[in-house]
Amino acid sequence: MQEKSFRHLVFKLHRYIGLAVGLIAILVGLTGSLLVFQSEISNFDQPIAGKSPLRLPEQLKTAQAALSDGALWRIYFPVKPEDAFMVRFKLPQENKDYGQSYVYLDRYSDKVLRVDSSLKISLGDRIINSFVPLHYGTFWGLPSRIFYVFVGLAPLVLFITSFVMWRYRYQPKTKICDRSIELSHSHRN
């Protein structure tokens, strides 16, 4: 491969990978910030003085009764005393790898605060629920996860291509007269 075409290939590779990764970084950053600001149920629990939260089996039994056909997927333990206890379920009708239905409980009274069934959610909630697979790269299953691995390796490729471009730009140029002097010296010996 000629030097000029190699430089052109490196430059194009750097440009297109940078553009693609930049767009994906904007998508991941936007969905990440929206996930941070997504409203969760908190400050709904009423901590009762001198009473400790109910035990985990009792809370899970109440949550399972609220979504009886769901399979337990994940438990989110409250961070603050006033935070709700959240249990995530996967309903048989859901086509995602993970559950998208939630039950929120008051940890002190075992009262169900809210049930979010994925089968009965609004368009706005469906859009918000799509942020998680977009952010983590799980929207197409294994192919999108593999794609996100390559996106993660892109900064290395950008570093290497920028270094190659820099080397070509600042590589010392040999002057024609310098070569003729070198040839004349080698010819004498």
Order of alpha helices (4+ residues) and beta strands (2+ residues): alpha-alpha-beta-beta-beta-beta-alpha-alpha-alpha-alpha
